Amino acid sequence: MVGPSGPQLEMRVLRPTQRSNDEIVADVAACVRAGGTVIFPTETVYGIGCDPDNVTAVAAIYRAKARSDDKPLALHVTDAQQAAPFVTRWSPLARSAIDAFWPGPVAIVVERNPRRAERAACAFATISLRCPDDTLCQAILRATGPLAATSANVSGAPAFFGEGSGESNLPPADLAVLAGPTKLRAESTIVDCTSDAPVVLREGAVPAGVIRSRLGTLRTAR
């Protein structure tokens, strides 16, 4: 495999057809604890993630994707309780969004705890939180804790949905869990929940109209 900075070592690939989910989860957790990077399935697209407070691992994701340094990663979590140490304040809107859409393909932007995930969040005052609706992903996150992650593709390339020849175009990582096609085959919707009105920053699997119907009038992104 060739990455943005030259040849890379072959990553280990784990498949549920060849290993039990328990074995896969244990291997992923060990990799993350050791400071590694992991490609993993969600219900939307495959992600590449790591320990959100390990700056070396976070930097490896940016290199692997050739990602701009000013584009933050999202925190992938099992639920709001797991996300809480990374959050300064839950707005009423954020809590409503969690009740309406988690687990599921809606990421919410909230105020970040300034002592956590600084490099992953590009030192921004906010952080995007994602709670995937995928059984294997949830099991991985329970074992690893939150993962700072983004889509498992080189920046500018199509997202990987677990199908076809896209496997050969994955960015380099220490470990990849390849579990077949994702359920939705679409990117997540991102909603800024830091104020009193939702702002759709990216429309994805959940249309803006559905966000409006559940959370109220949308404010226009600047």
GIKA-V86335 format. One record per residue. N is the residue number from 0. PSI is psi in degrees with one decimal (999 if undefined). OMEGA is omega in degrees with one decimal (none if undefined). Layout:
BEGIN
N&PSI&OMEGA  N&PSI&OMEGA
END
This chain:
BEGIN
0&139.9&-179.8  1&125.0&179.7  2&-176.8&-176.8  3&-25.5&-176.8  4&16.6&176.6  5&-167.3&-176.6  6&142.6&178.8  7&155.1&173.5  8&149.7&176.1  9&131.8&178.4  10&152.4&174.5  11&136.6&179.3  12&127.5&177.7  13&136.1&179.8  14&135.9&177.5  15&-20.4&176.9  16&-14.6&-176.1  17&-21.8&-178.3  18&153.2&176.2  19&155.7&177.9  20&-37.3&179.5  21&-41.3&178.7  22&-42.2&179.4  23&-47.2&-178.8  24&-42.4&179.4  25&-41.4&179.5  26&-41.1&178.8  27&-45.0&-179.6  28&-41.3&178.5  29&-40.9&178.9  30&-46.0&-179.0  31&-42.3&178.4  32&-32.7&-179.4  33&1.3&178.7  34&18.9&-178.2  35&174.2&176.5  36&146.7&-171.7  37&134.7&169.9  38&132.1&-172.4  39&156.0&-178.9  40&150.3&165.9  41&-175.2&177.1  42&-11.3&-177.0  43&-76.9&176.5  44&165.9&172.9  45&145.5&179.4  46&162.2&169.9  47&124.8&-171.0  48&174.8&-178.6  49&177.3&172.6  50&122.7&-174.1  51&-17.1&179.7  52&3.9&177.9  53&99.7&-172.6  54&-31.0&179.0  55&-42.7&178.6  56&-40.6&177.1  57&-44.5&179.3  58&-34.7&179.5  59&-35.3&176.9  60&-43.7&178.9  61&-40.5&178.1  62&-44.3&-176.2  63&-36.8&-177.7  64&-7.6&-169.6  65&46.2&-173.8  66&140.0&177.8  67&139.4&-176.7  68&-13.0&-177.6  69&15.0&177.5  70&107.4&-174.2  71&160.8&172.0  72&162.3&176.5  73&149.0&177.8  74&120.0&179.2  75&127.2&-171.5  76&164.0&176.7  77&-31.3&-175.9  78&179.4&-178.0  79&-34.0&-179.7  80&-41.7&178.6  81&-31.1&-179.8  82&-22.7&-168.2  83&-40.4&-179.5  84&-15.8&-178.4  85&0.1&-172.1  86&133.0&175.6  87&-43.0&-176.5  88&134.7&172.0  89&115.2&174.7  90&156.5&174.3  91&-35.9&179.2  92&-41.3&179.1  93&-42.2&179.5  94&-37.3&177.0  95&-39.5&179.5  96&-40.5&178.1  97&-46.2&179.9  98&-35.5&-175.1  99&-33.4&-165.1  100&-6.3&-179.3  101&143.8&-11.5  102&149.1&-178.3  103&-179.8&-169.4  104&38.0&175.3  105&119.9&173.5  106&139.1&179.8  107&138.4&178.3  108&126.8&-177.4  109&174.8&177.8  110&129.0&-174.5  111&141.4&167.4  112&118.2&-173.6  113&-11.1&179.8  114&-0.6&-176.1  115&144.1&172.7  116&39.7&-174.5  117&-47.9&-178.3  118&-40.2&-179.7  119&-31.6&-179.7  120&8.3&-178.5  121&30.2&179.5  122&15.3&176.2  123&160.0&179.4  124&-8.5&-178.5  125&165.6&175.3  126&145.2&178.0  127&131.9&-178.8  128&134.2&-178.3  129&131.1&-179.8  130&92.9&-172.7  131&145.5&176.4  132&68.2&-177.9  133&126.3&-172.5  134&-47.0&-179.0  135&-41.9&178.7  136&-43.3&178.4  137&-41.1&178.2  138&-40.1&177.1  139&-46.6&-177.0  140&-32.4&175.3  141&-33.8&-178.2  142&-36.2&-175.1  143&-23.4&-163.9  144&-178.9&-178.1  145&145.0&175.9  146&129.9&169.3  147&123.1&-170.1  148&164.6&173.3  149&178.8&-176.4  150&144.2&-174.9  151&70.4&175.8  152&154.0&171.8  153&139.3&-176.5  154&131.2&-178.9  155&-15.7&178.5  156&160.9&179.0  157&149.3&174.0  158&155.9&-179.5  159&121.5&-179.0  160&8.0&177.5  161&16.1&-175.2  162&157.2&167.0  163&-145.4&-173.9  164&3.2&-176.8  165&-22.1&179.8  166&-38.5&-176.8  167&-13.0&-179.1  168&7.4&178.9  169&147.7&175.6  170&157.6&179.5  171&141.2&176.9  172&166.6&178.8  173&-32.3&-174.8  174&143.9&176.2  175&129.5&174.4  176&110.3&-175.6  177&107.1&-171.7  178&21.3&178.2  179&-171.7&-175.0  180&143.6&175.6  181&158.0&-174.0  182&-41.3&-172.3  183&-24.5&-180.0  184&43.6&178.6  185&154.9&178.4  186&161.2&177.7  187&158.5&171.3  188&139.1&-179.4  189&127.4&-177.3  190&124.1&174.5  191&119.7&-177.8  192&28.4&-176.6  193&-9.4&179.7  194&-160.7&-177.4  195&-2.3&178.2  196&136.0&-177.4  197&144.4&174.6  198&118.8&177.9  199&109.8&-179.5  200&-29.3&174.9  201&127.4&176.8  202&126.1&-178.2  203&-125.0&-174.1  204&-29.6&177.2  205&116.3&-176.9  206&155.5&178.9  207&-34.3&179.8  208&-34.9&177.4  209&-40.2&175.7  210&-45.0&-179.6  211&-42.5&-176.4  212&-27.8&-177.8  213&-29.2&-172.7  214&-9.9&178.1  215&-175.0&-174.9  216&132.6&-179.8  217&143.1&170.7  218&146.2&-177.2  219&134.8&176.0  220&140.4&179.3  221&999&none
END
